[in-house]
Amino acid sequence: MPDKDPLAYDLLTWGWVVFLAVWGGIVNFLRKVRDGESRKFNFTELIGEICTSGFVGVMTFLLCEAAATDQLLTAVLVGISGHMGAKAIRFLEMVFEKRIGQ
């Protein structure tokens, strides 16, 4: 069984995780611009989207690693959760609230 210590993963792995998550966030921002939900040059919203996507992507990666999910499926889930951004965080909150009984 491989070591599950987050520090045991190499820099390339973390780079890919963050890249996929942030890429998903940028795609979501571009969709919002296209649909008129955000202004084209709203730098603050773009940075917020990138930060949120990066965070939720890393959390998704760690959950997938804990569940021993296949690497390709993990990559897909990281990208999708990055695209979902805050919606993915709300979903994870609901799952954990149900699990701990609150």
C-alpha positions as CSV (number, residue, x, y, z in Angstrom):
1,M,0.0,0.0,0.0
2,P,1.6,3.3,-1.0
3,D,2.1,6.0,1.6
4,K,-0.8,8.4,1.7
5,D,1.2,11.3,3.2
6,P,0.5,14.4,1.0
7,L,4.2,15.2,1.1
8,A,5.0,11.9,-0.5
9,Y,3.6,12.9,-3.9
10,D,6.1,14.5,-6.3
11,L,5.9,18.1,-7.6
12,L,4.8,16.9,-11.0
13,T,1.7,15.2,-9.5
14,W,0.7,18.3,-7.6
15,G,1.4,20.4,-10.7
16,W,-1.0,18.3,-12.8
17,V,-3.7,18.4,-10.0
18,V,-3.5,22.2,-9.7
19,F,-3.4,22.7,-13.4
20,L,-6.5,20.5,-14.1
21,A,-8.4,22.2,-11.3
22,V,-7.5,25.7,-12.3
23,W,-8.1,25.0,-16.0
24,G,-11.6,23.8,-15.0
25,G,-12.1,27.1,-13.1
26,I,-11.0,29.2,-16.1
27,V,-13.4,27.3,-18.4
28,N,-16.2,28.0,-15.9
29,F,-15.3,31.7,-15.9
30,L,-15.2,31.9,-19.7
31,R,-18.7,30.2,-19.8
32,K,-20.0,32.8,-17.4
33,V,-18.6,35.6,-19.6
34,R,-20.1,34.0,-22.7
35,D,-23.5,33.7,-20.9
36,G,-23.4,37.2,-19.7
37,E,-23.2,36.2,-16.0
38,S,-19.8,38.0,-15.6
39,R,-18.0,40.9,-17.3
40,K,-15.2,40.1,-19.6
41,F,-12.4,41.9,-17.7
42,N,-13.5,41.1,-14.1
43,F,-10.1,40.2,-12.8
44,T,-11.2,39.8,-9.2
45,E,-13.8,37.2,-10.1
46,L,-11.3,35.4,-12.3
47,I,-8.8,35.2,-9.4
48,G,-11.6,34.1,-7.0
49,E,-12.6,31.4,-9.5
50,I,-9.0,30.2,-9.8
51,C,-8.4,30.0,-6.0
52,T,-11.7,28.2,-5.4
53,S,-11.1,25.8,-8.2
54,G,-7.6,25.1,-7.1
55,F,-8.7,24.4,-3.5
56,V,-11.6,22.1,-4.5
57,G,-9.4,20.3,-7.0
58,V,-6.8,19.5,-4.4
59,M,-9.5,18.3,-2.0
60,T,-11.0,16.1,-4.7
61,F,-7.6,14.6,-5.4
62,L,-7.0,13.8,-1.8
63,L,-10.5,12.2,-1.5
64,C,-9.8,10.1,-4.6
65,E,-6.4,9.0,-3.3
66,A,-8.0,8.0,0.0
67,A,-10.5,6.0,-1.9
68,A,-7.9,4.4,-4.2
69,T,-9.6,5.7,-7.3
70,D,-8.0,5.0,-10.7
71,Q,-5.6,7.8,-11.8
72,L,-7.5,8.7,-15.0
73,L,-10.8,8.9,-13.2
74,T,-9.1,11.0,-10.5
75,A,-7.9,13.4,-13.2
76,V,-11.4,13.7,-14.7
77,L,-13.0,14.3,-11.2
78,V,-10.4,16.9,-10.4
79,G,-11.1,18.8,-13.6
80,I,-14.9,18.6,-13.1
81,S,-14.7,19.7,-9.5
82,G,-12.5,22.6,-10.5
83,H,-15.1,23.6,-13.1
84,M,-17.8,23.3,-10.5
85,G,-15.9,25.5,-8.0
86,A,-18.0,26.6,-5.1
87,K,-20.8,24.2,-6.1
88,A,-18.5,21.3,-5.5
89,I,-17.6,22.7,-2.1
90,R,-21.3,22.9,-1.2
91,F,-21.9,19.4,-2.4
92,L,-19.0,18.1,-0.3
93,E,-20.4,20.0,2.7
94,M,-23.8,18.3,2.3
95,V,-22.2,14.9,2.0
96,F,-20.1,15.3,5.1
97,E,-23.0,16.9,7.1
98,K,-25.1,13.8,6.3
99,R,-22.2,11.5,7.2
100,I,-21.6,13.0,10.6
101,G,-25.3,13.5,11.3
102,Q,-25.7,17.3,11.5
